[in-house]
Every structure is written in structure tokens, then in C-alpha cells.
Amino acid sequence: MNETTRQARVREPSLVDALIPIIVLIFLLSLSVYLFGSDSSAGASQVALVMGAMVAAVVAIKNGHGWPEIQVAVVQGISTAMAAILILLAVGALIGTWMMSGTVPAMIFYGVKILDPAYFYAAACLICSIASLSIGSSWTVAGTLGVGLIGIAAALGVSAEITAGAVVSGAYFGDKMSPLSDTTNLAAAVTGTSLFTHISHMVWTTTPSYLIAVLIFLVLGLNIDAPSGQAVAFNSTALLQQQFDLSLWTLLPLVVVFTMAMRRYPALPTILFGALFGGVMAVILQPSTVLAFAQDAKLPESLAMLKGVWTAFASGYVSTTGDESIDSLLSRGGMGSMLNTIWLIICALSFGAVMEHAGLLARLIQSVLSAAKSTGALIGSVLLTCIGANIIAGDQYMAIVLPGKMYRAEFRRRGLRARNLSRAIEDAGTLTSPLVPWNTCGAFMAGTLGIATFAYLPFAFFNLVNPLVSLMYGFTGISIAHVGSEGEGLLDGEENLPPQAPNEA
């Protein structure tokens, strides 16, 4: 069947068509949480997403799409996340070797010495903000500093969930505002906005949102029972010193990874090299720990060490201090620990791919757009579309590209500059992605930090507040840029281009 014949038999989906898979998915995900509770992401949510994808495929076939085309779309949809999947595996390996090398224990040890429990949450947010702004990668920050900060939280006896929220808030502040970030560049490119115009326009919504988040973290920190936390910290640091030979040298893998990231090496080879370097440092600095972990006295010492590092790469490190809290904290990592997260991502992207291929996502956006009469409603529609794309498609890039393409012409028609669209896309598309458990970002953060997405979600204050500030600006008109107000056109290279006449229809 040729392309012309295929297009002739394909029917445009109705709003009911678009809503059916969404309703089914919401019902199944809710049922999975009711039946399995916090364990729903260990398989139940994946089943719900696959069932939702099947329902969407049935709707697509009803409208004239062939199964071979749907299957190709699913494969292509999953392939967009292959880089993320490989990074996940590399981060798993990195956590395993950094635990065994003493890098993460050293981060915990020195962090406990330096950070005051009363200011810990705010400090965690600030540290991750600065690091992410410097390198433009929330994933690298969460996989390195974030893991260490979660460990420090346990050593101090403070909330791991709030700490994870602070890590996510800080990491995504930098991911959103750094000119080195892929999402920042993508949002600017897809809307036709120059990069630094886009960043400067985001300052309006980002600054108050970030200050509110840091203030909340400060208030929460001041309510921490510091004496109790200090007692826990003293016991934890003593156990860490018994288990590992801790010095500033054990922090060298962290320095190497951040140096490579700041020199703009790609994320995957940077993290993978960091994992390998962590393994080498484990052999050099913690030889007795590596040999004990290998548990194979029959092998020559060199091969036993190789086996220990290899095992940490594949399955993660297992701590044997005898203290249950420390052992549960340090027994982490390995590529195998990320397989459930990868399973979740594949299932989510399968559902999103079918929804996009069948035109169901576009149909939902059309309905939302038709109801947006004012500028505030239009901004709100973009925000809702980005959030919906993160939930339905399960991919941050889809939540940026799809709204950028769908709303670009409407912003031009209404005489609104593209920077308004690019900012709204980042305010919701970038920032809500780690708040969805089956989104690539949410799954990564949960798998890396060891805290369930729904557990840290209420405390990711920056990510929660920023879309609300953006919505408020849309309705009040604060910082909304119009075409012609400064003699500029809507897009770069379109100076003095007048807005299109309103569409009477």
C-alpha cells in the first residue's frame, strides 16, 4: 500500500478517541497504586503503561493506521531514550564503584563535618544549583553530588525525602538556566528564540520561584532536631572511618567527573569514565575492602580485585559494617539496579509513541488551544500541555518539542514573542519532568537517589512553584513581551514582522 492510499484511509481522531487511552491509563495506574502501594513501580505501573499502549493502538487501528506503522513508531519512540538508558547504566556503575572506592563515603564524612543540619536542605539545593548551572546537566549532578547528599542526610538523621526534593530543585534550576543545558538550547531552538534572550526572559519566573524554594528549605531546616542529628552523625562518621581509608584523595573521582563535564565532554563517556576511575581508585585506596568484597580467596590478589570492581560495576557494592543503617546506605549501585527503571521508561515511551503516531496527542492539544481565549489562558494551555506531555509521552524532550511546534503559530498570530513560549515550555516541560515516576527524568532521579518520585515530589519546591509563577505572569501580563513593542519581530531574523491578522474562525 503506497503512502497516498494509506493517508486516504486514515481518519482524524476525535476527542473521545484521544481521551479513551488516557482514561484507561489513569484507571490502571490508580489501581496499581491501590493494589501494590509503593511497590507499584516495580512492575505494576509498567503493566498499566503497556495496557494503555495497547488501547491506544486499538484506537489507532480503528482510525486506519496499520500495525506495522504503529510498531515502527514504538521502536522509534523507544530509540529516542537509548542515550538516557545508557547513561542510567553508567550511573549505576558509577555509584557502585564510588561506594567501594570511598568517594561517596568521603562525601558523607566531610559533608557531615561541614554542613549544619539546620541549613542542610537549603545548602543541598544551593550546592546542586551551582554545580548544575556550571555544567548544564541535572543528571550528572544527581548521580554524583545528589547521591552524596542523600548519604549525608542519613548520617545527619534528617529527611532523605526533603533532601531529594532539594537536590532535584537545585539540579533543575541549573538545567533550566545554564546555556550549556540541552533542554535550554532545545526550547530556544524549537521556538525560534535566541539562546540568551530565552535565558534572560526566564529570569522573571525563575528568580522568585527559586527564592521561595530556598526560603522553604531554610524554614524546614530550622525545625530539625540538631542535637539528635549530631549524635547520629558522630556514630556514622566513626563507622565510615572504620570501613574506609578516607582522605581528600578519595574525592578525586568527583573532581575528575566535574572537570570533564565543565570541559563539555558528553555525559555518557564522562560518567562511564568516572565509574572506571572509581574502580581504579578503589584498588589503590581501599585494597582490603575490594578483596573482602570479592570474596574469592582462591584467586590471585590481582584477579580478586578485578572481580571486586567488576561486581561493583554490574551489581553494586554491598557494605558489611554491621550497622544496619550504614549498610543500607552504602549497599547501592550497579548496572543491574537500573534495570527496573529502564523497564519503566521503555513502557512509558511505548505508550507515548502510539499516542503521538495516532495523532491523539495533537488532538488533545487542539482541544486545549481552542479554549484558550486570553493571553493568560494561552500560557496556561502551554503549561498544561507540557505537563500532560511529560505524563502521557513520558519524555522530557517530547514535552519541549511538541508544544513548541504546536503553539508557535498561535503565538505569532496573537502578536506574542516567541520568548514567551520558550519560557513557558521550560517552566513546565523541563521542571515537571522529574515529578512523573515513569518519565525518563522522574525514573532516573528515583533510581539514582534511591527515593521514590512520589516521596520527593512534595518537596521539589522549585519545580512545583515555577509553573504557578509562570501562570500568574500570564494572567497579570507581567513580563509578557509583545511583537512591535520594541521594534522587534517574533522570531530571530524576523525584525519588524507584523503579527498575523486574527483568524475570524
N, C-alpha and C positions, 0 to 999 in steps of 0.2 A: 504494500500500500504506500503510495507516494505521499509527500508532505501535504500537497494540496487537498487530496482526498481525506487525509487524517484531520486536517483543520476543519474541513467541511462537516465532519461528523461529530466534532467536539462541541458541546454546548456550554455556554457560560453558566457557572454555578449560581444558584440562588442563595439568599441569605440563610435560608433553612439548611441548605446543603453545607454551608460553611460552619454553621452552629452545631450540627449533629456530632461531628468528631470531637469538638470542644466539650460539649456537654457530657459525652461518654467518657472522655479522659478525666474530667473533673470528678465525675462519679466514681470511676475506678481508683483514682489516686486517693480520694477521700476514704473509700472503702479499704484500701491497702493500709492507710494510716490507722483506721479504726481496728482492723484485724491484727496488724503487726506492730503498731506503735512506732517506736524509734528505730525498729529493725526493718522498716518498710523499704529503705533504700538498699537493703542487702539482697534484693531480688523482687520484692512485690511491686515496687514502683516501675522497675524495668518491664515486668509483665504488663502493667497497666499501659505503659507507653507503646508497647508492641501491639496490644489490642486496639489502642486508639489509632495507631497507624493503619491497621487492617480495616477499621471502619472508614477511615479517610480514603483508603484505596478503593473500597466498595463504592463510595460516593463518586470517586473519580471515574471508575469504570462505568457507572451509571450514566455519567455525562459524556461518555465516548472515548475516554482515554484507554489505551491498551496497556495490559500488564507489562509487556517488555519495556515500554516507555517509563512506567512507574518504577520498575526495578532499576533501570539505569539512573533515574533521578535519585533513588535511595542511595545507590552506590556513590554517586557524585556528592550527595549531601554528606555522607559519612567521610568521604575523602577530604572534605574541607577541614576536618578536625584531625587529620593524621599527624600534622605537626604538633598539635596540642597533646595528642596521645603519646607521641614520642617524648615530649617534654615531661609529661606525667611520669613515664617510666624512668626518665633520667633523674627527676626529683626524688623518686622513691629510692633509687640507688644512692643518691647524694645523702639523703637522710640516714640511710643505713651506715655508710662509711664515715660520715661525720659524727655519728653517735659513737662508733667504735674508736675513732681517732682521738676523741676527746674534744672535738671542736664545739659541738653543741653543749656538752657538759661544761666546757670552759666559758661559753657564752652565759650559761646559767650561773656559774660560780662568780664571775666578775660582775654580771648584771645584778645579782643579789647584793654584792658588796657596794655597788654604786647607786642603784635605784631605791628610792624611798617608797615604801608601799603606798603612802598617802598620795603620791604623784605618779604612781606607776602607770595607770591607764592612760593618762594624758601624755606621759613620756613615751609610751609604746606607740601611740598614734603619731607623735611628732617624729620619732626616730624613723618609722616606716614612711612617713611623708617625705622627709628629706632624702632618704635613700631612693624611693621610687621616683621622686622628681629628678634626681641625678641621673638615673639610668633608664627611666621610662618604662619599667616593667613591674607590674604588681605581682606577677607570678614568681619572678626571681626573688623579690623582697620577701614574699610569704614563705617561699621554700627555704630561705636561709635565715634572715632575721626573725621572721614570724615563728618559725619552729623554736628558735632560741627563746623568744619572748614568752611563748606558751610554757616552756620549761621553767623560766624564771617565775612565772605566775604560780606554778605548782610549788616551787621552792619557797615562795613568799607566803603561800597559803591564801592567795587572792583568787578571784573568779577567773577560770580559764575561758568561760563563755564571753565575759566582758572584754577580756584581753584579746580574744579572737576578733570581736567587734572592733576594737581599737586598731588591730593590725589591718583588718580589711578597710576600715575608714582611711587610715594613713596611706596604705598601699594604693588605693584607688584615687586618692587625692593626686598623687604623683602621676598615676596612669592617665588621669584626665587632663592634667595641666602641663605635663612635660612635652616639649617639642620633639623629644625622642620616642614618644609613645606611638605604637602602631595605630591604636584607636583614635588618638588625637589627629594624626595625619589622615586617617581614613575618613573621619567625619568631615574634615575640612575639604578633602578631595571630592567626596561624593556629592557635596552641596555646592561646590564651586567657590569656596571661600579660601582666601589666602590663610596660611597656617597661623601667622602671628595675629592677624585680625581675629581669627577664630579664638585663639587663646586669650587675647585681651578682652574679648566680649564675654568669655566665660568667667572672668574675674568678678563680674557683677553678681552672679549667682553663687559662685564657688566660695568667695571670701566669707560672706555671712554664714553660709552653711557650715563651713569648716570651723569658724569661731564658735558657733553654737555647739558643735560636736565636742570640741576640746573643752569647752566650759562644762558640759555634762560629764565628761570623763573626770574632770577635776572634782566636781561635786561628789561623784561616786567614790572617788579615791579617798576623799577626806572622811568618808564614813567607814573606812577599813579599820579593823581592829589591829593596829600596828604592833602592839606587844606580842599578840598571838602569832602574827605573821613573822616577826623576828625570831621567835622560838623555833618555828618550823624551818625558817631559813638557815639557822645555825646548824640544826640537825642535818639538813640536806647538803650543805656545803661540806660538812665533815665527812659524810658518806661519799661524796663525789671525789674528795681528795684521797680517800682510801682506795677507790676503784680505779682512778686515772692519775697519770702524771701530768698535772695541769700547769701550764705556763703560757706566756704570750705566744710561743711558737705554735701552740695548738689552734690559735686563731688564724694562722697563715692561710688555710684553705678559704676562709671567708674573705680575706684581703684579696686573694688571687681572683676569686669569682667576681667581686665587685670591680676590680681593676679591669678585667676583661669586659664586663658589662658596660663600664663607662667608656671603654675604647670601642664600643659598638660592635663587638663580636656577637653573632647571632645567639639567641637564648639556648638552643639545643646543644651546640658544641660547648658553650660556656658552662652549662650545668653539668654536662657529661664529663667534661674535663675536671670540674670541681669534685665530682664523685670519685674519679680516678685518683686525683691528687689527695683526696681524703684517705683513700685506701693506702697510698704510699706513706702518708704521714702517720697512719695507724701503725704500720710496720716499723717505722722509725721511732716513734714516740711511745707507743703502747705495745711493745712486742709480747709481753706476758699476757696482756688482755686478748690479743689476737690469737695466740696459741691456745689459751683457755677456751676461747670461743670456738676454735676449730674442732676441739675435742677428738683429736686423732693422733694418739701418741705413736702409732706405727709409722707415720710418715716422717721423712726428714723435716727438720725445722723450717727450711725454706718453703717446701711444698705445703706444710701445715699452715704457714702464714698466708700463702696464696689461696688455700682453701678457705681460710677465715675471711679474707677480703672478698673472695668470690661469693661466699654465702651471704655476707652483708649486702652485696650488690643485689643478689637475687631475692633473698628472703628477709633481709633486715637484720639488725643487731638485737640480741637478747641479753638484757642486763641480769646479773646474778649477785647483787649486793646483799640480798636477804631482806631488804626493806621493800615492802610491797608497793608503797607509793613511788619510790625512786625507780624500782624495776619496771613498773607500768609506764613511767615517764620516759625512760631511756630505751625500752624494748619497742623499737619502731623502725620503719623504713623498709627498703627492699622493693624491687620492681613488682613483686607479687602482691604487695599491699595496695597497689594502684589498680589491680585488675577489676575489682568491683566498680570503681569509679569509671573506668574505661567502658565497662559494660553499660553503665547508666548513660554515658554520653552517646554511645552508639545507638541505643534505643531511642533517646530523645531526638537525635538528629534524623533518625529514620522517620519519626512522626512529622517533624518539621519539613523534611524534604517532600513527603507526599502532600502535605498541606500547601506548600508553595507550588509544586508542579501542577496540581489540580486547580490552581487559581483561587483556592479557598482563603488564603491569607489576604490576597489582594481584594477579594470580595468583602471581607471584614473591614478592611481599611476604607474602602469606598463608602460603606455604611457610616463609619465614624466621621469621615470627611464631610459627607452630605449634611450632617447635623451640626457642623462647626460654622456658625454664622459670624461670630465676632473674632477679633484677634486673640483674645484670651481663650476662647473655645478652640481655636485652631492650634494654639500652643498646647493646650490640654490634650487635643487629639494626637499630636505628635508624641507627647509623653506617654499616653495610654498605649499608642501603637508600639512604641519601643519596649514598654514593659510587657505588652502582650507577645511581641516577637521573642523576647527573652524567655517567656514561659512556654509558648507554643513551639517555636523553632528550636529552642534550647541552645542557641548560639549567639554570642555577643556580636559577632560581625554581621550576622543577619539582622540583628536589631539596630544596626547602624546603617547598613546599605539599603535595606528595604524601605524604611521611612524616608531616607534621603532621596531615593528615586521617586517614591510615590507622592511626596509633598512638595517637591521642588517647584513644579509648575504652578501649584496653587499659591505658594508664597510669592512668586513672580506676579501672578495675576492680581494679587491683593496689594502689590506695591511694598512688600516687606523684603528687606535684605536677607540674603542667604545666611548671614552670620546668626540671625535669629533661629533659623532651622538647625544649623550645625550645633549651636549651643544647646538647644532643647534635646537634640539627639544624644549628646554626651551626658546631659543632666539625667536622663532616664536610661538610655541604651547602655552606656558604659557602666553607670553606677548601680543599676539594679541587677546586672548580670550575676554578681556573686551572691545574690539573695534568693536565687532559684536553685533548688537542690539538684535538678537534672540538667541545668545549664552547664556548659563546659566550664565556666568560671566558678559557679557555685560548687560543682563537683570537685574541681581542683582544690579550692580553698578547704572544703571539708576533708578531703583525702589527705591534704598536706598538713593542715593544722591539727587534725585529729578531733575536730569539734564539728558536730552536725550542723548543717546550714541553718536549719530552723532554730538551733540553740544559740547561734551567734547573731542571727538576723535582728532580734530586737535591740541589739547593742551596736549595730553598724550605723551609728547615728548620722554620720556624714552622708552615707548612701541613702538613708531614709529622708533626711531633711532637704537635701538639694533639689529633688524633683518638686517638692512642695514650694520652695522658694521660687523656682522657675515658673510654676503655675501662677503664683501670686504676681510675679512681674508681668506675666502675660495679660492678666486681667486689669492690673493697675496701669500698664503701659510703661512702667519703669524700665529704662534702657532698651526698649524696643526700637530698633532702627528701621526707618522707612526710606524708600528709594527717593532720591532727589533732595532730601533734607540737607545734604552736604555736597550736592552736585555729583553724587556717585550713582552708579548703576547697581543692579542687584548682584551681579557676579563679577569676578575679576575679568578685566578686559572688556566690560560692557558699560564703561563710564557713560553717563548721561542717557542711558537707555530708559525710556519712559515705561511705566508699568503698563501691562496689557489692559485693554478695556474690560470692565466686568462682564462676566458671562451672564446674560439675561436669563438663560435657562436655569 
